[in-house]
Amino acid sequence: MSRGFSAAQVRGTLGRDPESRATSSGTKVVNFSLAVERGYGDRAITDWRAIVCWGPLAEFAEKYLKKGKSVYVTGELQDRSWDDKQTGAKRTVTEIRADRIEFADGGESKTGGAATRTAAAPATRQQAAPPARTVSAPANDDPDPFGDGEPF
């Protein structure tokens, strides 16, 4: 779980189904975007947040998350850059590398054979990588790595 200055916590609604891919080493990577509202009433503004999940948490997201689902995501902010293949322009995105996902609408899912409302990334994490780079998945997929029962 992120506890540093780049920690992020958001609640939002998936704007579309998650997109899944695998690295050359077979590690699952899932991306999705969340519509996050700030303000209220006629002054509410919707921001879109890019979310990325790796390894066991990516497998969970691919299986249980769908367009329209409301979730809480806890993670770490990261910037990722690449060269656009069509234009050659440098592109940069700030995304949240998810550590934990919890259903905001009370829905249940299954992870590791036990019914639960949350899924968390392993406590041991590796640096995020652009899609072309090989990243090994951590072995531990404990849904509550700190054992404190807290969603964040």
N, C-alpha and C positions, 0 to 999 in steps of 0.2 A: 504494500500500500504506500502511496506517495505521502510523504510528510514534509517535503522540502518546499522551497519558495515557489516552485513551478506546479504545485498541486492544484488540481481542478476538480470541482464537483458540479455536475449539472443534472437537471431533470428536464426531460423533453420527450417529444414524440417522434418516432422514426418517420422520416419523409418518404422512404422507399425501403424495399427489402435489402438486407445486407448483401454486399458483393464479396465473394470469396475467391481466393487464389492460394497458391502454394509457392514457397520458395523452391529453388533448385534442390534443396536438401529435404523437401517434403513438409516443412513447417507451414501450418495453416495460418493465413492472414485474412482477416475480415475487416472491411471498411463499411461504415454507414454514417448517415448524417442525422442529427437531431434538430428539430425545431424547438428552440428555447425561447419562451416569452419572458420579457421584462417589462415592468410597468404594469398598469392595470386599466381596465375599462377602455375608453376610447383613446387612451394614451399608451396602450400596450404595443410593443414592438417585438417582432419575431426575428431572432438571430438564428443562423444555421451554424452548427458546430460539427466539425469533422471528427469522427471517432475511428480509431484503429485498435484491433484486438489481435493478439498473437497466441499461438499454441492452443492449450486447452480452453482458454477463454474464447478464442476465435471459434473453436468447434461448438462451444455452448451458444455463442451468438448466432452462428449459422443455423443451428438446429431450432432455437426457440424464439428468436427475434423476427418480427414481421412488420411491414409497413403499418403505421397507426398505433403500434404498441408504445405505451408510456413507460419509461425507465429512468432510473437514477444511474449515473455513471460517475465513478470516481477514478481519477488517473493523474497523469502527469502531462503538462504541456510540452510539446516538442515541435520544432520547425524542421521541415523536410524540403529539400530543393532538388530540382531535376531540370534537364534541358528538354523543352517541348520538341518532339520528333518532327512535327509538321513545320513549325516556324523557326526552330532553333533558339527561341527565346528562353531565358532562365525563368523558371516558375518556382514559387515558394508557397507552402501552405503551413499554417499552424494548426495542429491537430491535437486531440487528447488521446494519449496512449492509455487505454483502459486497464485498470487494475481490478475493478469490481463493477459488476452490473447487478442492479436490483430492480425487479418489476415494481413500478409505481402504482399499478392498478390492482395489486394484490394477487395476481396470477401466480400459480406455482409451476415449477419445472423440476426436472430431475437432473442431478449431476452426481457422478460417482455412485450411483445406485440409491441415493437417499433423496427423499423429497425435500426441497428447499426453495426459498424465495430468492436466493442470491447466488451469484457465481463470482468467484474471485480468481485473479491471476495468481500464480505462485509467488511466494515472497521473494525468491531469488529471481532476478530479472536481468536480461541483457539489454544493451543499448538498442534502440530501434534502428532499423536499417531500411534503406530504399529497397524497392521490390527486387532489384537485380542482385542484391547482396545476400549471401547465405547466412542464416541465423539458426542456431540450434535451439530447440525448445527445451525449457526446464522440465525436469522430471516430476516435480511436486505439483499436484493440482488440487490442493486442499482448499475448499470453498471458504474457509475462515482461517487464514494463515496465522493470525494473531491470537485466535482463540478467545476474543473478547465479545463476540456476538454483536458487535456494532456494525451497522451498514456502511459506515465511512471511516 
